[in-house]
């Protein structure tokens, strides 16, 4: 029974992932809702943990306060389409900032490699640091374009989310194939 359930869930994930892949913008735009659900789940779990923990330890009321604030925020994000959109847009800009930070580290590394390269004997010198520099510059250009045109990043993130769902589904199918039939 477990084998069939795991494989069936894997198949459903693959089908859902393919559906998401066909509509990457819609997939991305639901990420705000999903974040709201995660916040709500975390809040409920924190409230339950606080109630249970106070039986055994002197737990701060601030922990409960944070859980209640999270609960309210999670409900607002789930119910309010505007908040979902705000979370979606924040995600785009956070990813763009992450790309820029990664690009700056690559550019910095390229400059350091060039300095070391200049100290090497001629037989060991190379110009591969230029490729790293170009990659860093292209990453910054890409992130800036996505910040100005966030629709590009929403499609990219939607496609990445879709592939993650598909690969997880394939993983479940593979895992399910190893479960004995009588388990």
C-alpha positions as CSV (number, residue, x, y, z in Angstrom):
1,X,0.0,0.0,0.0
2,X,2.8,2.4,0.9
3,X,4.5,1.6,-2.4
4,X,1.4,2.5,-4.4
5,X,0.8,5.7,-2.4
6,X,4.4,7.0,-2.8
7,X,4.4,6.2,-6.5
8,X,0.9,7.8,-7.0
9,X,2.0,10.9,-5.1
10,X,5.1,11.1,-7.3
11,X,3.0,10.8,-10.5
12,X,0.7,13.5,-9.2
13,X,3.7,15.8,-8.5
14,X,5.0,15.1,-12.0
15,X,1.6,15.9,-13.6
16,X,1.3,19.0,-11.4
17,X,4.8,20.1,-12.3
18,X,4.2,19.7,-16.0
19,X,1.0,21.8,-15.6
20,X,3.0,24.4,-13.7
21,X,5.7,24.4,-16.4
22,X,3.0,25.2,-19.0
23,X,2.0,28.2,-17.0
24,X,5.1,29.6,-15.3
25,X,3.7,33.0,-14.5
26,X,0.7,31.6,-12.8
27,X,3.0,29.2,-10.9
28,X,5.1,32.1,-9.7
29,X,2.1,34.2,-8.8
30,X,0.9,31.5,-6.4
31,X,4.1,31.5,-4.5
32,X,2.9,34.4,-2.3
33,X,-0.1,32.2,-1.3
34,X,2.2,29.3,-0.6
35,X,4.4,31.5,1.6
36,X,1.2,32.6,3.5
37,X,0.2,28.9,4.0
38,X,3.7,28.2,5.3
39,X,3.6,31.2,7.7
40,X,0.2,30.0,8.9
41,X,1.4,26.5,9.5
42,X,4.4,27.7,11.4
43,X,2.2,30.0,13.5
44,X,-0.2,27.2,14.4
45,X,2.7,24.8,15.3
46,X,4.4,27.6,17.4
47,X,1.1,28.2,19.3
48,X,0.7,24.4,20.0
49,X,4.4,24.2,21.0
50,X,4.0,27.1,23.4
51,X,0.9,25.6,25.0
52,X,2.6,22.3,25.4
53,X,6.0,23.7,26.5
54,X,4.5,26.0,29.3
55,X,3.5,22.8,31.1
56,X,7.2,21.9,31.5
57,X,9.2,25.2,31.4
58,X,8.7,28.8,32.0
59,X,8.4,29.9,28.4
60,X,8.2,33.6,27.5
61,X,4.9,35.1,26.4
62,X,6.9,36.8,23.6
63,X,7.1,33.4,21.8
64,X,3.3,33.2,21.9
65,X,3.0,36.9,20.8
66,X,5.3,36.2,17.8
67,X,3.2,33.2,16.9
68,X,0.0,35.2,17.0
69,X,1.5,37.9,14.9
70,X,2.6,35.3,12.4
71,X,-0.9,33.7,12.5
72,X,-2.5,37.1,11.6
73,X,0.1,37.8,9.0
74,X,-0.3,34.4,7.4
75,X,-4.1,34.8,7.3
76,X,-3.7,38.3,5.8
77,X,-1.4,37.0,3.1
78,X,-3.7,34.0,2.3
79,X,-6.8,36.2,2.1
80,X,-5.4,39.4,0.5
81,X,-4.4,39.1,-3.1
82,X,-2.5,42.4,-2.8
83,X,-0.3,40.9,0.0
84,X,0.3,37.8,-2.1
85,X,1.5,40.0,-5.0
86,X,3.7,42.0,-2.6
87,X,5.3,38.8,-1.4
88,X,5.8,37.7,-5.0
89,X,7.4,41.0,-6.0
90,X,9.6,40.9,-2.9
91,X,10.8,37.4,-3.9
92,X,11.7,38.7,-7.4
93,X,13.8,41.6,-5.9
94,X,15.4,39.3,-3.3
95,X,16.5,36.9,-6.0
96,X,17.9,39.8,-8.1
97,X,19.8,41.2,-5.1
98,X,21.2,37.7,-4.4
99,X,22.3,37.5,-8.1
100,X,24.0,40.9,-7.8
101,X,25.8,39.9,-4.6
102,X,27.0,36.6,-6.2
103,X,28.1,38.6,-9.3
104,X,30.1,41.1,-7.1
105,X,31.9,38.2,-5.4
106,X,32.8,36.7,-8.8
107,X,34.1,40.1,-10.1
108,X,36.1,40.5,-6.9
109,X,37.5,37.0,-7.3
110,X,38.4,37.6,-10.9
111,X,40.4,40.7,-9.9
112,X,42.2,38.8,-7.2
113,X,43.0,36.0,-9.6
114,X,44.4,38.6,-12.1
115,X,46.6,40.1,-9.4
116,X,48.0,36.6,-8.5
117,X,48.3,35.8,-12.3
118,X,50.6,38.8,-12.7
119,X,53.0,37.4,-10.1
120,X,53.2,34.0,-11.8
121,X,56.0,33.1,-14.3
122,X,55.0,33.6,-17.9
123,X,54.7,29.8,-18.4
124,X,51.8,29.7,-15.9
125,X,50.0,32.9,-16.7
126,X,46.6,32.6,-18.3
127,X,43.6,34.8,-19.0
128,X,40.8,32.6,-17.6
129,X,40.1,35.3,-15.0
130,X,38.5,37.3,-17.8
131,X,35.7,34.7,-18.2
132,X,34.9,35.0,-14.5
133,X,34.9,38.8,-14.8
134,X,32.5,38.6,-17.8
135,X,30.2,36.2,-16.0
136,X,30.0,38.6,-13.0
137,X,29.2,41.5,-15.3
138,X,26.6,39.6,-17.2
139,X,25.0,38.5,-13.9
140,X,24.7,42.1,-12.8
141,X,23.2,43.1,-16.2
142,X,20.7,40.3,-16.0
143,X,19.7,41.1,-12.5
144,X,19.2,44.8,-13.4
145,X,17.1,43.9,-16.4
146,X,15.0,41.6,-14.2
147,X,14.5,44.5,-11.7
148,X,13.3,46.8,-14.4
149,X,11.2,44.0,-16.1
150,X,10.1,41.8,-13.2
151,X,8.0,39.7,-15.6
152,X,11.2,38.1,-16.9
153,X,12.2,36.9,-13.4
154,X,8.6,35.7,-12.7
155,X,8.7,33.4,-15.7
156,X,12.2,32.1,-14.7
157,X,11.1,31.5,-11.1
158,X,7.9,29.9,-12.3
159,X,9.9,27.5,-14.5
160,X,12.4,26.7,-11.7
161,X,9.5,26.0,-9.3
162,X,7.9,23.7,-11.9
163,X,11.1,21.7,-12.5
164,X,11.6,21.4,-8.8
165,X,8.1,19.9,-8.5
166,X,8.8,17.5,-11.5
167,X,12.1,16.4,-10.1
168,X,10.6,15.8,-6.6
169,X,7.8,13.7,-8.3
170,X,10.4,11.7,-10.2
171,X,12.3,11.2,-7.0
172,X,9.2,9.9,-5.2
173,X,8.4,7.5,-8.1
174,X,12.0,6.2,-7.9
175,X,11.8,5.9,-4.1
176,X,8.4,4.1,-4.3
177,X,9.9,1.6,-6.7
178,X,12.2,0.4,-3.9
179,X,9.5,-0.1,-1.4
180,X,8.5,-3.8,-1.1
181,X,4.9,-4.5,-2.2
182,X,3.9,-5.9,1.2
183,X,5.1,-2.8,3.1
